[in-house]
Amino acid sequence: MILAQTFAQKALARASGVTEVSVGTTVDARPDRILSHDNTAAIAKIFSQFGLEHVYESEKLAITLDHAAPPPTPLHARNHAEVRKFVSDQGINNFFEVGRGICHQVLSEEALILPGQLILGADSHTTHFGWMGAFGAGVGRSEAATLWATGELWLRVPESIQVTLSGALPLGVSSKDLCLHLIGQLGADYGLYSSVEFDGSGVSTLSIESRMVIPNFMAEIGAKNAYLPPDDLVFEWLSVHSNRNDKQSSIRENAIYPDQGAVYSQAVEVDLDTLEPQVACPHSVDNVKSVQAVAGQKVNQVFLGTCTNGRLEDIAVATRLLHGRKIANGTRMLIVPASSQVLQAAIEQGYITTLLEAGATLGTPGCGPCMGNHMGVLAPGDVCLSTGNRNFRGRMGQPEAEIFLASPEVAAATAVAGMITDPREFEAL
């Protein structure tokens, strides 16, 4: 008799070729996709120590150049050259050059991972792919090299946390606020090595792009993976974006849903109707306060972008709030689209013209200043409001700067006012 299973149990059972798995056991999982980025060169050095000439399954590898793109230093340029050589030597087809965008956004747009599949990536935010109902988990460089060599990796089946959403987000509030609310209430280590599995009627009220924010950000509570149940909106989006002409029916057939009666280690309920704009204050992602509590804080730089919030929907929000307005004197705003497709669409919609007229600066699609080694690096004493996912001291390259995290709505309102501002003050106008 098969007991009721969580999403994580079902996904890892499928990936390891068995009918069921128990929480806490170790499985030998074979991922459908293996992700890496600028760190590919470093992984290749580890791989070379195995004495192997070729990776086990080159068709499963997906590689982007996104973390320092275009390269800001000769060292970064050499790294990129080494990545390109590895890609050429190994015959890797799924390679995305400088300017294509951030790995998680690009692989989603290319539909290189689908519902019910397993993706392991040498990036902590590989949890991102839970937006479509895939199991996404970050691994270290040594583990990535092992995957290249063998096509498989031991994984422990995680406990699962159930997060039930009801209601719908009010005007001026986004799924980023939901994430900040959760981490502020629960703490940065609440979901350590857990599968955070969302359900409830509130999920269906969220757009595709706003769903992408949620599992991405769950990496910040220590989650091994996160999951949203895929619906018709997801199946249609992936079918349209697939280069393999995948039909909605075939995508739907492989989707995984947790069983009724599955056992969760913890349960959390959130009424989306009650949420307000949130801000994570320096220097911890779970140091969360309402926007009203920190309103008036002077800001030198506003950064709209990253794998958490650099999509067309986010740029549209900023465009709406900045239309006919100017960025405040003494404040600069840097916008980095998550991908070339996002940038192209923003240009076609006229968003970029509006933002440039308001005084914003545009960066190459990619990670930008998020990790602190490229574009928008802060000066000592600077205060930055970012739509990113991390704000620990030195995250954006300067230990003597302060980083606040917030939604695109708060970011745009803050850019106009020059200080942290509740976006609902603008939305009401």
Secondary structure as UniProt FT lines:
FT   HELIX           7..16
FT   TURN            23..24
FT   STRAND          26..29
FT   STRAND          33..36
FT   TURN            38..39
FT   HELIX           40..48
FT   TURN            49..51
FT   HELIX           58..60
FT   STRAND          61..64
FT   TURN            67..68
FT   HELIX           74..90
FT   STRAND          95..96
FT   TURN            98..99
FT   HELIX           103..109
FT   TURN            110..111
FT   TURN            115..116
FT   STRAND          118..121
FT   HELIX           124..132
FT   STRAND          135..138
FT   HELIX           141..150
FT   STRAND          153..156
FT   STRAND          159..166
FT   TURN            171..172
FT   HELIX           175..186
FT   TURN            188..193
FT   STRAND          194..199
FT   HELIX           201..205
FT   HELIX           208..217
FT   HELIX           218..221
FT   STRAND          225..227
FT   HELIX           232..241
FT   TURN            243..244
FT   HELIX           248..253
FT   TURN            260..261
FT   STRAND          266..271
FT   HELIX           272..274
FT   STRAND          278..280
FT   TURN            282..283
FT   TURN            285..286
FT   STRAND          288..290
FT   HELIX           291..294
FT   TURN            295..296
FT   STRAND          301..304
FT   TURN            306..308
FT   HELIX           312..322
FT   TURN            323..324
FT   TURN            329..330
FT   STRAND          332..335
FT   HELIX           340..348
FT   TURN            349..350
FT   HELIX           351..358
FT   STRAND          361..362
FT   HELIX           368..371
FT   TURN            380..381
FT   STRAND          383..386
FT   TURN            393..396
FT   TURN            399..400
FT   STRAND          402..405
FT   HELIX           408..417
FT   HELIX           424..427
//
